[in-house]
Amino acid sequence: MFLAVPPSACMEVELRLQDEIGAEFKIVETPYRPGGQDVGDTGDAVHRSAWLGDHADEALAAIEQEVVRRMGRDKKREPVAVIRILETGLWTSHAEDIWSMELRLAEKQGSEVRILAPDESDARATFAKQYPGKVLARQTFLKNLAPPVDWI
């Protein structure tokens, strides 16, 4: 599927559409070729990686915002166990930020939230090896979680 979306909005749009259309939905942009001329553009992958590298805070905020949206409000509240991002790099370069985000979101809903990505498994394992104390603290934290009173 082809949609013209600026890189700054891709993450938000993709996350929303992954929830509504399918988990593997991804916006794909063909190489830019003005007037059919090859200007060396290779398509969205390079631009996407550059945007994520330059705007990781925005990408992380979009992920957190989407999890909160999926949790819902009032009587439509439901816990979110997993959210998948299709991009590689955020976990590798921002493991501690994502780890902390998962804990914030878990506290908000009273159950664990996992943010998965192609590089998540390796990055999570590396993070766990570097910070065994944080792993133990997380395990204790998750054991003691309970859904908020207004969710029961």
C-alpha positions as CSV (number, residue, x, y, z in Angstrom):
1,M,0.0,0.0,0.0
2,F,1.4,3.5,-0.8
3,L,0.6,6.6,1.2
4,A,2.4,9.9,1.0
5,V,3.2,10.6,4.7
6,P,6.0,12.8,6.0
7,P,8.6,10.9,8.1
8,S,7.6,12.7,11.2
9,A,4.1,11.3,11.0
10,C,5.0,7.7,9.8
11,M,5.5,6.2,13.3
12,E,2.1,7.5,14.6
13,V,0.2,6.6,11.5
14,E,1.8,3.2,11.3
15,L,1.1,2.3,14.9
16,R,-2.5,3.3,14.6
17,L,-3.0,1.5,11.4
18,Q,-1.2,-1.6,12.7
19,D,-3.9,-1.7,15.4
20,E,-6.7,-1.2,12.9
21,I,-5.5,-3.0,9.8
22,G,-2.9,-5.5,10.8
23,A,0.3,-5.9,12.8
24,E,2.5,-5.9,9.8
25,F,1.2,-2.7,8.2
26,K,4.0,-0.5,7.1
27,I,4.1,2.7,5.0
28,V,6.4,2.1,2.1
29,E,7.6,5.0,-0.1
30,T,9.2,4.3,-3.4
31,P,12.4,6.1,-4.4
32,Y,11.9,9.8,-5.2
33,R,12.4,10.2,-9.0
34,P,11.3,13.7,-10.1
35,G,10.4,13.6,-13.7
36,G,11.6,10.0,-13.9
37,Q,15.2,11.1,-13.2
38,D,17.3,9.0,-10.8
39,V,18.5,11.3,-8.1
40,G,20.0,8.5,-6.0
41,D,17.1,8.2,-3.6
42,T,16.6,4.6,-2.4
43,G,13.2,4.9,-0.9
44,D,11.8,5.2,2.6
45,A,14.3,2.9,4.5
46,V,17.1,5.4,4.5
47,H,14.9,8.4,5.4
48,R,13.1,6.4,8.1
49,S,16.4,5.4,9.7
50,A,17.7,8.9,9.6
51,W,14.4,10.3,11.1
52,L,14.5,7.7,13.9
53,G,18.1,8.5,14.6
54,D,17.4,12.3,14.7
55,H,14.0,12.1,16.4
56,A,14.1,9.1,18.7
57,D,12.4,11.1,21.5
58,E,9.5,11.8,19.2
59,A,9.3,8.1,18.1
60,L,9.3,6.9,21.7
61,A,6.6,9.4,22.6
62,A,4.5,8.2,19.7
63,I,4.9,4.6,20.9
64,E,3.9,5.5,24.5
65,Q,1.0,7.6,23.3
66,E,-0.3,4.7,21.1
67,V,-0.2,2.3,24.0
68,V,-2.2,4.7,26.2
69,R,-4.7,5.1,23.3
70,R,-5.0,1.4,23.0
71,M,-5.6,1.0,26.7
72,G,-8.8,3.0,26.2
73,R,-10.8,5.1,28.7
74,D,-13.6,4.6,31.2
75,K,-15.6,1.4,30.6
76,K,-13.6,0.6,27.4
77,R,-10.3,0.2,29.3
78,E,-8.3,-2.9,28.4
79,P,-4.7,-3.8,29.3
80,V,-2.2,-3.8,26.4
81,A,0.2,-6.8,26.7
82,V,2.3,-6.1,23.6
83,I,2.9,-3.5,21.0
84,R,5.1,-4.2,18.0
85,I,7.2,-1.7,16.1
86,L,8.5,-2.8,12.8
87,E,11.7,-0.6,12.9
88,T,15.1,-1.8,14.0
89,G,17.3,0.6,16.0
90,L,15.2,2.1,18.7
91,W,15.7,-0.8,21.1
92,T,19.4,-1.0,20.3
93,S,20.1,2.7,20.8
94,H,17.5,3.5,23.5
95,A,17.0,0.3,25.5
96,E,16.9,2.0,28.9
97,D,14.3,4.5,27.7
98,I,12.1,1.7,26.3
99,W,12.6,-0.4,29.5
100,S,11.5,2.6,31.6
101,M,8.6,3.2,29.3
102,E,7.4,-0.4,29.6
103,L,7.5,0.0,33.4
104,R,5.5,3.4,33.3
105,L,2.9,1.8,31.1
106,A,2.7,-1.3,33.3
107,E,2.1,0.8,36.4
108,K,-0.6,2.7,34.6
109,Q,-2.5,-0.4,33.6
110,G,-1.5,-2.7,36.4
111,S,0.0,-5.4,34.2
112,E,3.1,-5.9,32.1
113,V,3.5,-4.2,28.7
114,R,6.2,-5.4,26.2
115,I,7.4,-3.2,23.4
116,L,8.7,-5.6,20.7
117,A,10.8,-4.8,17.6
118,P,13.2,-6.7,15.3
119,D,16.1,-5.8,17.5
120,E,14.3,-6.0,20.9
121,S,15.3,-9.5,21.9
122,D,19.1,-8.9,21.5
123,A,18.9,-5.4,22.9
124,R,16.8,-6.5,25.9
125,A,19.3,-9.4,26.6
126,T,22.2,-7.0,26.4
127,F,20.5,-4.5,28.7
128,A,19.6,-7.3,31.2
129,K,23.2,-8.4,31.2
130,Q,24.5,-4.9,31.9
131,Y,21.9,-4.1,34.5
132,P,21.0,-7.2,36.5
133,G,19.7,-5.1,39.4
134,K,17.2,-3.5,37.1
135,V,16.0,-6.9,36.0
136,L,15.5,-8.0,39.6
137,A,13.7,-4.7,40.4
138,R,11.5,-5.2,37.4
139,Q,10.6,-8.7,38.4
140,T,9.6,-7.5,41.9
141,F,7.7,-4.6,40.5
142,L,5.7,-6.8,38.1
143,K,4.9,-9.3,40.8
144,N,3.3,-6.6,42.9
145,L,1.3,-4.9,40.2
146,A,-2.5,-4.9,40.4
147,P,-5.0,-3.3,38.0
148,P,-6.1,0.2,39.1
149,V,-9.2,0.1,41.2
150,D,-11.3,1.8,38.5
151,W,-10.4,-0.9,36.0
152,I,-11.9,-3.8,38.1
